[in-house]
Amino acid sequence: MSANMRSLRFYLGTGLLQGLMLMWLVLYSDWPGSTMAVVGAALLTGGGFVQLLAGQRRQWRTWKAALLLAFAAAVVVQACSELPFTRGVIYSVVAFLLLMTLFSASWLPGRDGFKRRLLGDGAWMLVALCAAWLVQALFDFWTREHHLDPFKSGFLSLRYFTGPPLAFSFLLYLRDLCRLRDLQTQAP
């Protein structure tokens, strides 16, 4: 299997795993909403971190850092659970978690090239998030137009929960392909 296919398999596998775990968490677990928010934030933050550092996924320190970041995300969400449940609070917490993930992923490889990695990964992360939100919005529009409830059908639930993480993962895979192409064109 080529390196590109292994990389694609890693990204799509991570996105699918995140989606399936979110689906189980929301639809099948009997945990309270605050616990689901804490676990979901840890899952998405840790998974996003590992995908941003996919080139270093075979290093133990990457996985250790992902676990620490997931734990920190869980602590942040738990600490914010007492705040009013408004859009402003939710968006602020999400923005903080995204920035925390981005800064951590840019910092772990070292200080050399930190700003370049921060800007590059930040741009790709923004595009990947937009793709995930677009997939979610299109699916929401489609289910409303056809008067479907994605929570009452197994296949629709699967598409509802796995679509956005898969879109995010695929865009980060494209980032790696672009980086590989740039490295190949720079090689003498």
QUILIN-V664864 format. One record per helix or strand. SS is the DSSP state (H for helix, E for strand). FROM is the first residue (numbers start at 0). TO is the last residue. If there is no record, write none. Layout:
{{SS	FROM	TO} {SS	FROM	TO}}
This chain:
{{H	2	27} {H	32	51} {H	53	55} {H	59	81} {H	86	107} {H	113	144} {H	153	185}}
